[in-house]
Amino acid sequence: MSIDEAAELAFGPINGHDWQWRKARHIDADVAREVDGILVVESEQGEVVGYITSWQDTAAGIGYIPNLAFVPEWRGRGLGRLLIQRVLDRFRASGLSHAKIETLAQNDVGHHLYTSIGFREVA
């Protein structure tokens, strides 16, 4: 579940828009900010089944991973881990010293994945 979806469950549609509309705007902003930070996984039929968005703040030395998502049938195959590793490799190649990823407290799968890769919870 995305933060936008959780907000809609708590408050209903905001300003006449559903959570998918807000999420699409966030992804559009990520693409506009740094198109090279977008990686997509496609099925053999060419359908997008997962993606990750990322961007770099080189002055701060931090890379950001705001979005990682897969359709349910494609989860549990190690592809999310692979995408994160590719993004982290890109961050390292750019000389970044830290990476930031956020997730909801109830996202047990995400917490397990992120800590197994080396992320630490800070808040």
Rosetta constraint file for C-alpha pairs under 8 A:
AtomPair CA 1 CA 5 HARMONIC 6.21 0.50
AtomPair CA 1 CA 6 HARMONIC 6.79 0.50
AtomPair CA 1 CA 107 HARMONIC 7.75 0.50
AtomPair CA 2 CA 6 HARMONIC 6.31 0.50
AtomPair CA 2 CA 104 HARMONIC 7.73 0.50
AtomPair CA 3 CA 7 HARMONIC 6.14 0.50
AtomPair CA 3 CA 103 HARMONIC 7.92 0.50
AtomPair CA 3 CA 104 HARMONIC 6.86 0.50
AtomPair CA 4 CA 8 HARMONIC 6.30 0.50
AtomPair CA 4 CA 19 HARMONIC 5.17 0.50
AtomPair CA 4 CA 20 HARMONIC 7.70 0.50
AtomPair CA 4 CA 22 HARMONIC 6.92 0.50
AtomPair CA 4 CA 23 HARMONIC 6.51 0.50
AtomPair CA 5 CA 9 HARMONIC 6.31 0.50
AtomPair CA 5 CA 19 HARMONIC 5.22 0.50
AtomPair CA 5 CA 20 HARMONIC 7.56 0.50
AtomPair CA 6 CA 10 HARMONIC 6.34 0.50
AtomPair CA 7 CA 11 HARMONIC 5.93 0.50
AtomPair CA 7 CA 12 HARMONIC 7.34 0.50
AtomPair CA 7 CA 19 HARMONIC 7.86 0.50
AtomPair CA 8 CA 12 HARMONIC 4.38 0.50
AtomPair CA 8 CA 13 HARMONIC 5.54 0.50
AtomPair CA 8 CA 14 HARMONIC 7.32 0.50
AtomPair CA 8 CA 18 HARMONIC 7.15 0.50
AtomPair CA 8 CA 19 HARMONIC 6.16 0.50
AtomPair CA 12 CA 18 HARMONIC 7.92 0.50
AtomPair CA 13 CA 17 HARMONIC 5.45 0.50
AtomPair CA 13 CA 18 HARMONIC 4.94 0.50
AtomPair CA 13 CA 19 HARMONIC 7.03 0.50
AtomPair CA 14 CA 18 HARMONIC 6.75 0.50
AtomPair CA 17 CA 21 HARMONIC 6.18 0.50
AtomPair CA 17 CA 22 HARMONIC 7.19 0.50
AtomPair CA 18 CA 22 HARMONIC 6.79 0.50
AtomPair CA 19 CA 23 HARMONIC 6.03 0.50
AtomPair CA 20 CA 24 HARMONIC 6.04 0.50
AtomPair CA 21 CA 25 HARMONIC 6.41 0.50
AtomPair CA 22 CA 26 HARMONIC 6.43 0.50
AtomPair CA 23 CA 27 HARMONIC 6.35 0.50
AtomPair CA 24 CA 28 HARMONIC 6.08 0.50
AtomPair CA 25 CA 29 HARMONIC 6.14 0.50
AtomPair CA 26 CA 30 HARMONIC 6.30 0.50
AtomPair CA 27 CA 31 HARMONIC 6.23 0.50
AtomPair CA 27 CA 53 HARMONIC 7.43 0.50
AtomPair CA 27 CA 67 HARMONIC 7.82 0.50
AtomPair CA 28 CA 32 HARMONIC 6.16 0.50
AtomPair CA 29 CA 33 HARMONIC 6.00 0.50
AtomPair CA 30 CA 34 HARMONIC 6.19 0.50
AtomPair CA 30 CA 35 HARMONIC 7.26 0.50
AtomPair CA 30 CA 38 HARMONIC 7.96 0.50
AtomPair CA 30 CA 53 HARMONIC 6.50 0.50
AtomPair CA 30 CA 54 HARMONIC 7.11 0.50
AtomPair CA 30 CA 55 HARMONIC 7.26 0.50
AtomPair CA 31 CA 35 HARMONIC 4.57 0.50
AtomPair CA 31 CA 37 HARMONIC 7.58 0.50
AtomPair CA 31 CA 38 HARMONIC 6.79 0.50
AtomPair CA 31 CA 53 HARMONIC 7.67 0.50
AtomPair CA 33 CA 55 HARMONIC 7.17 0.50
AtomPair CA 34 CA 38 HARMONIC 7.58 0.50
AtomPair CA 34 CA 54 HARMONIC 7.49 0.50
AtomPair CA 34 CA 55 HARMONIC 5.77 0.50
AtomPair CA 34 CA 56 HARMONIC 7.97 0.50
AtomPair CA 37 CA 52 HARMONIC 7.90 0.50
AtomPair CA 37 CA 53 HARMONIC 5.65 0.50
AtomPair CA 37 CA 54 HARMONIC 4.61 0.50
AtomPair CA 37 CA 55 HARMONIC 5.55 0.50
AtomPair CA 37 CA 87 HARMONIC 7.39 0.50
AtomPair CA 38 CA 51 HARMONIC 7.19 0.50
AtomPair CA 38 CA 52 HARMONIC 5.81 0.50
AtomPair CA 38 CA 53 HARMONIC 4.57 0.50
AtomPair CA 38 CA 54 HARMONIC 6.23 0.50
AtomPair CA 39 CA 51 HARMONIC 5.58 0.50
AtomPair CA 39 CA 52 HARMONIC 5.41 0.50
AtomPair CA 39 CA 53 HARMONIC 6.65 0.50
AtomPair CA 39 CA 83 HARMONIC 7.14 0.50
AtomPair CA 40 CA 48 HARMONIC 6.72 0.50
AtomPair CA 40 CA 49 HARMONIC 7.77 0.50
AtomPair CA 40 CA 50 HARMONIC 5.88 0.50
AtomPair CA 40 CA 51 HARMONIC 4.31 0.50
AtomPair CA 40 CA 52 HARMONIC 6.64 0.50
AtomPair CA 41 CA 48 HARMONIC 5.87 0.50
AtomPair CA 41 CA 49 HARMONIC 5.76 0.50
AtomPair CA 41 CA 50 HARMONIC 5.04 0.50
AtomPair CA 41 CA 51 HARMONIC 5.96 0.50
AtomPair CA 42 CA 46 HARMONIC 5.25 0.50
AtomPair CA 42 CA 47 HARMONIC 5.15 0.50
AtomPair CA 42 CA 48 HARMONIC 4.42 0.50
AtomPair CA 42 CA 49 HARMONIC 5.47 0.50
AtomPair CA 42 CA 50 HARMONIC 7.07 0.50
AtomPair CA 43 CA 47 HARMONIC 5.25 0.50
AtomPair CA 43 CA 48 HARMONIC 6.51 0.50
AtomPair CA 43 CA 49 HARMONIC 6.39 0.50
AtomPair CA 49 CA 70 HARMONIC 5.56 0.50
AtomPair CA 49 CA 71 HARMONIC 5.46 0.50
AtomPair CA 49 CA 74 HARMONIC 6.73 0.50
AtomPair CA 50 CA 68 HARMONIC 7.50 0.50
AtomPair CA 50 CA 69 HARMONIC 5.39 0.50
AtomPair CA 50 CA 70 HARMONIC 3.96 0.50
AtomPair CA 50 CA 71 HARMONIC 6.33 0.50
AtomPair CA 50 CA 74 HARMONIC 7.71 0.50
AtomPair CA 51 CA 67 HARMONIC 7.66 0.50
AtomPair CA 51 CA 68 HARMONIC 5.78 0.50
AtomPair CA 51 CA 69 HARMONIC 5.64 0.50
AtomPair CA 51 CA 70 HARMONIC 6.62 0.50
AtomPair CA 51 CA 83 HARMONIC 7.85 0.50
AtomPair CA 52 CA 65 HARMONIC 7.33 0.50
AtomPair CA 52 CA 66 HARMONIC 7.89 0.50
AtomPair CA 52 CA 67 HARMONIC 5.37 0.50
AtomPair CA 52 CA 68 HARMONIC 4.35 0.50
AtomPair CA 52 CA 69 HARMONIC 6.65 0.50
AtomPair CA 52 CA 83 HARMONIC 6.67 0.50
AtomPair CA 52 CA 84 HARMONIC 7.61 0.50
AtomPair CA 53 CA 65 HARMONIC 5.88 0.50
AtomPair CA 53 CA 66 HARMONIC 6.07 0.50
AtomPair CA 53 CA 67 HARMONIC 5.16 0.50
AtomPair CA 53 CA 68 HARMONIC 6.68 0.50
AtomPair CA 54 CA 63 HARMONIC 7.10 0.50
AtomPair CA 54 CA 64 HARMONIC 5.36 0.50
AtomPair CA 54 CA 65 HARMONIC 4.40 0.50
AtomPair CA 54 CA 66 HARMONIC 6.21 0.50
AtomPair CA 54 CA 67 HARMONIC 7.35 0.50
AtomPair CA 54 CA 87 HARMONIC 7.16 0.50
AtomPair CA 55 CA 63 HARMONIC 5.83 0.50
AtomPair CA 55 CA 64 HARMONIC 5.30 0.50
AtomPair CA 55 CA 65 HARMONIC 6.80 0.50
AtomPair CA 56 CA 61 HARMONIC 7.81 0.50
AtomPair CA 56 CA 62 HARMONIC 6.20 0.50
AtomPair CA 56 CA 63 HARMONIC 4.36 0.50
AtomPair CA 56 CA 64 HARMONIC 6.15 0.50
AtomPair CA 56 CA 91 HARMONIC 7.25 0.50
AtomPair CA 57 CA 61 HARMONIC 6.01 0.50
AtomPair CA 57 CA 62 HARMONIC 5.38 0.50
AtomPair CA 57 CA 63 HARMONIC 6.01 0.50
AtomPair CA 57 CA 64 HARMONIC 7.89 0.50
AtomPair CA 58 CA 62 HARMONIC 6.41 0.50
AtomPair CA 58 CA 63 HARMONIC 7.69 0.50
AtomPair CA 58 CA 94 HARMONIC 7.63 0.50
AtomPair CA 58 CA 95 HARMONIC 7.73 0.50
AtomPair CA 58 CA 96 HARMONIC 6.48 0.50
AtomPair CA 61 CA 95 HARMONIC 7.23 0.50
AtomPair CA 61 CA 96 HARMONIC 4.46 0.50
AtomPair CA 61 CA 97 HARMONIC 5.50 0.50
AtomPair CA 61 CA 98 HARMONIC 6.36 0.50
AtomPair CA 62 CA 96 HARMONIC 5.61 0.50
AtomPair CA 62 CA 97 HARMONIC 6.32 0.50
AtomPair CA 62 CA 98 HARMONIC 4.81 0.50
AtomPair CA 62 CA 99 HARMONIC 5.34 0.50
AtomPair CA 62 CA 100 HARMONIC 7.07 0.50
AtomPair CA 63 CA 91 HARMONIC 6.10 0.50
AtomPair CA 63 CA 96 HARMONIC 6.65 0.50
AtomPair CA 63 CA 98 HARMONIC 6.32 0.50
AtomPair CA 63 CA 99 HARMONIC 4.55 0.50
AtomPair CA 63 CA 100 HARMONIC 6.21 0.50
AtomPair CA 64 CA 99 HARMONIC 5.71 0.50
AtomPair CA 64 CA 100 HARMONIC 4.89 0.50
AtomPair CA 64 CA 101 HARMONIC 6.20 0.50
AtomPair CA 65 CA 99 HARMONIC 7.48 0.50
AtomPair CA 65 CA 100 HARMONIC 6.18 0.50
AtomPair CA 65 CA 101 HARMONIC 5.06 0.50
AtomPair CA 65 CA 102 HARMONIC 7.71 0.50
AtomPair CA 66 CA 101 HARMONIC 6.19 0.50
AtomPair CA 66 CA 102 HARMONIC 6.83 0.50
AtomPair CA 68 CA 80 HARMONIC 7.12 0.50
AtomPair CA 69 CA 80 HARMONIC 7.73 0.50
AtomPair CA 70 CA 74 HARMONIC 6.12 0.50
AtomPair CA 70 CA 75 HARMONIC 6.06 0.50
AtomPair CA 70 CA 80 HARMONIC 7.81 0.50
AtomPair CA 71 CA 75 HARMONIC 6.78 0.50
AtomPair CA 75 CA 79 HARMONIC 7.57 0.50
AtomPair CA 75 CA 80 HARMONIC 7.82 0.50
AtomPair CA 78 CA 82 HARMONIC 6.30 0.50
AtomPair CA 79 CA 83 HARMONIC 6.17 0.50
AtomPair CA 80 CA 84 HARMONIC 6.20 0.50
AtomPair CA 81 CA 85 HARMONIC 6.11 0.50
AtomPair CA 81 CA 113 HARMONIC 7.14 0.50
AtomPair CA 81 CA 117 HARMONIC 7.69 0.50
AtomPair CA 82 CA 86 HARMONIC 6.22 0.50
AtomPair CA 83 CA 87 HARMONIC 6.26 0.50
AtomPair CA 84 CA 88 HARMONIC 6.07 0.50
AtomPair CA 85 CA 89 HARMONIC 6.06 0.50
AtomPair CA 86 CA 90 HARMONIC 6.31 0.50
AtomPair CA 87 CA 91 HARMONIC 6.24 0.50
AtomPair CA 88 CA 92 HARMONIC 6.17 0.50
AtomPair CA 88 CA 99 HARMONIC 7.46 0.50
AtomPair CA 89 CA 93 HARMONIC 6.14 0.50
AtomPair CA 90 CA 94 HARMONIC 6.31 0.50
AtomPair CA 91 CA 95 HARMONIC 6.50 0.50
AtomPair CA 91 CA 96 HARMONIC 5.34 0.50
AtomPair CA 91 CA 97 HARMONIC 7.88 0.50
AtomPair CA 91 CA 99 HARMONIC 7.72 0.50
AtomPair CA 92 CA 96 HARMONIC 5.36 0.50
AtomPair CA 92 CA 97 HARMONIC 6.99 0.50
AtomPair CA 103 CA 107 HARMONIC 6.65 0.50
AtomPair CA 103 CA 110 HARMONIC 7.02 0.50
AtomPair CA 103 CA 111 HARMONIC 7.49 0.50
AtomPair CA 107 CA 111 HARMONIC 6.20 0.50
AtomPair CA 108 CA 112 HARMONIC 6.12 0.50
AtomPair CA 109 CA 113 HARMONIC 6.17 0.50
AtomPair CA 110 CA 114 HARMONIC 5.96 0.50
AtomPair CA 111 CA 115 HARMONIC 6.07 0.50
AtomPair CA 112 CA 116 HARMONIC 6.02 0.50
AtomPair CA 113 CA 117 HARMONIC 6.39 0.50
AtomPair CA 114 CA 118 HARMONIC 6.48 0.50
AtomPair CA 114 CA 119 HARMONIC 5.33 0.50
AtomPair CA 114 CA 120 HARMONIC 7.81 0.50
AtomPair CA 115 CA 119 HARMONIC 4.72 0.50
AtomPair CA 115 CA 120 HARMONIC 5.98 0.50
AtomPair CA 115 CA 121 HARMONIC 7.93 0.50
